[in-house]
Amino acid sequence: MSITVDTAQLPASTDEDRLVVTDGAVIVLDGATAHDPAMPSAGAYVDFLASDLVQSIDDESSPLADILEQSIASAVDALGIEPGIAPSSTVAIVRIEPDAIDALVLGDSSVIVGLRAGGVKVHTDDRLSQLQLPEADLYRRFLADGQGYGGRHRKVLQELQAAERARRNRPDGYWIAEAEPGAAKHALHVRYPLAEVAWVIAATDGAYDLIPTLGMRWPEVAHMSSPQLAQLLRDVHIWEAQADPDGQALPRAKRHDDKTIAVMRFASS
């Protein structure tokens, strides 16, 4: 089995996405932007998590959830962070094993699997959006009404993040990599026989949510080279800036989010 990996990243102002490619895995992290100035940024957190995960990700004897749990625990010790007042990050991991593709998703990054027999399986952790928090509805309604990314928008985002923190890593809320190692046990986990998979895409929401607006289908994206993926992300950025600068057509928290995408393709040798 031959494996090809192509990737691209396009940071926004925060630059809190991280991408790691090893011999047998792809790790994609998306640190949460702190809209409240009193909250810490996610940069140091995602740097540590990426560095720690890569040390053990290729150990196929360890389940992905166990590896992530230990990395979060290490981040807690190293950074001195506490639940509820710590930075957080989504996690998407795809690991290639001798006979299977193993994938984990925690938070709103996505893993998309293309099957050799046809069909595309999308795995996205949507538990946060399923909470339907009033503040999330409010900021989207303001944007849809044409109010743009002004001071009122920022205030609502601060209120939204406070509401999200109150539901973070709780059974009646949602789960995310933060300062509670046990959150890893609540990640979505999927496994496919290697022989059945043609390609896999891992993407942060800045790429996943916007690429369809350009009319692109995931099987098309799956056959792109790294330069083509980079151009695709630039095209998304241009669409955000020129076609929808105020988030009216596609209400989103920021005009531009960090964008990261990785494509793994599998071919019989």
N, C-alpha and C positions, 0 to 999 in steps of 0.2 A: 504494500500500500504506500503510495507516494502522497505527501501532504504539502500543500502550498498555503502560505499565510500571507495575506495582503492587509495592510492597515492604513488608517489615516486619522489625524486629529486636527481640530481647528479650535484653539482656545478662544474664549470670550474674555471679558475683562477680569474674571475671577481666576481662570486657569486652575480648576480643581478636579479635572478628569485625570485619571492615570491609566496607562495601558502597559501591560507587561506580556511579552511573548517568550515562552521557554521552549525547550525541545518538545515538550508534550502537552503544553497548555497555553491558554490565553486567559489573562485576568484583566477585567475592565472595572474600574472604580469611578464613581461620580460623587465627589464631595458636595455636600449641601452648602449653598451660599448662605451666609449669615446676613439676613436683612436687618436684624437688630444689632446695632453697633456694640452692644454689651456682650454679645455672644462671640465665641472664638471662631476664627476662620477654620476651614477644613483642610487647608494645605498641608500642615505638618501631619495631620492624622492620616490622610491618604498616602502621603509619602511613606510613613512608617508601615501602614498596612500593606502596601504594595511590596515593600522591601521584605517584610516578614513572611508574607504569603509565598513568595518565590522560593524561600528556603525549603519548603516542604511540599509544594504543590505537586511535584512529580512522584511523590511517594504513593503508589497506587494501593498500598495496604491500608492507608488512612482515608476514611470517607471525607469528602469535601467539607461537609458540615463540621466535622471534628477539626480539620485544619483551620477553617475560618474561626471557629470558636477559640482555638488556642491563639490565633493571631490577634483577635480582639482583646483577649486577656493580656497578651503581651503589650498591646497598645495602652491598656489601662495602667499597667505597672510603669511603663516607660514614660508616658506623658502625664501621669497623675490626673487623669480625667475621671469625672463622676457622672453617673446616669442623670439625664435630664438637663445637664448644663454643659454637655460635651459636644464637639463636632460630630457629624455623622456622614455616612457614605452608603450609596448603593453598591452592590457587588454582583458581578456576573462572571462566572468561571466556566470555562469549557476545558475538560481534560480528555486527552486521547489515551485510551487504554488498549491493550492488545486486541480485544474483541468488542470494544464498546466505546461510545461517546458518553461521557458523564458530564452533566451540567448542573450548575447551581445558580439561582437568581434570588437576591435579597434586595428589596427596594425596586424602584421603577426603571431599572435598566432591563434589557431584553435579550433573549437568546432565540434565534430563529433557525429552524432546522429544515433543510431541503432533503426530501427522501428520493432515493433512486427510482422508486416505483411511481413517483409523481406525488405531488402534494407538498404543502408547506405547513409546518407546525410552529406556532408562535407561543413563546413562554415569557409572559410579563407578569411581574408581581404588582397587581393593581389594588392591593389592600388599602393603601392610603387614599386613593381616589374613591374607593367604595365607602369611605366614611362620610362622604358628602358634607364636609364641614361648611357651615354657613359663610365663613370668611373666604373659602375658595370660590364658592358661587358668586360672592360679592365682587371680588376683584375681576373675575371673568365678565361679569355683567357690566362693570364700569368700562372695561376695555371694549367690549362689544358695542357699547353706547358711544364710543369715540372719545373717552376721557383721557386716554393715553397713559404714559408712564411718568406721571408727575408725583407731587408730594402726597396726594391722597392715596395713590396706588401703593407707594412705599409704606405708608401707615397701615394699610390693610394687610400688606404682606407681613409686617411685623406682628400684627394680631393673629394672622394665620399661623405663623411659625410658633407662636405661644400656644395656640390651640393644638397644633400638631405635637409639640413636646409633651403636652398633657396626655396624649394617647399613644406615645411612642413606646414600643417594646412592651405592650400589654395585650392580654388575650382579647380585649374588646377594642383594640386599636390596630396598630400595624407594627411591623418588625423591620429593623434597619440595623446596619453595623454602626455601633456607637460605643457606649461604655458598659454594655451588658452582654457578656460573652454568650450567654444562653440564647440570645436572639438568633444565632447561627442555626440552632436546631429547628427554627421555624422557617428557614429558607425553602423556596420551591426547589425540588430536586427531580430531574428527569434523566433517563438513561435509554440509549438507543443502541441496538447492535451495529457495530461499525460497518458491516457489509451493507446495511440498509441506508446509509447516509451518504449523500453526494456533497453536501456543503453545510456549514454552520456559520451564522453571523452573530456576533455579540456587539451590542450598541448601547450607548447611553441615550437617555431620553431626548437630549438635544439633537441627536441624529435620527433616532427612531420615530419621534413624533412628527418631524418635519419632512423627511425624505418623501413620503407619499404625496405631499403637496405638489411635488414636481412631476407627479405622474409616473414615478419609478416603481416597478414591482420588485419584490425581494429576489426572485430568480435572476433578474437583470443585474441587480447590485452584486449578487454572489459571483458573477463572472468578471467583475472589475479588477483591474490591477491597482496597486497602491497609488500611482499618479491619477488614475481615473477616480478612485475613491476620494482623493484629496480635492479634485475638481468638483466632484459631487457636493462635498461639504461646503466649498466656496460658493457653489450655485445656491445652496440652501441659505447661506449667509446673505447673499445678494437679494434673494427673494424676501428675506426678513427685512432687510434695509430699505428696499425699493417698493416692493409690492404690499408690504404690511408693516410699516415702521411703528405703528401705534398699537399693534396687536388686536386690531378690530376684526379682521377676517378669521384669525386663529388666535384667540385669547391665550396668552402664555405669561408666565411670571416675569420674564425678561425679554427684551427685544432680541437679544442674542444670548444663547446658552452655549457652554462648552459642548463640542461635538466630537465623539470618538466612535470609530467603527473598526471592527476586525472581521475578516472573512477567512474561513478555513475551508479548503477544498480537498476532497479525497478521491484519488484515482487508483485503480488497480495497477500494480506494477507489471 
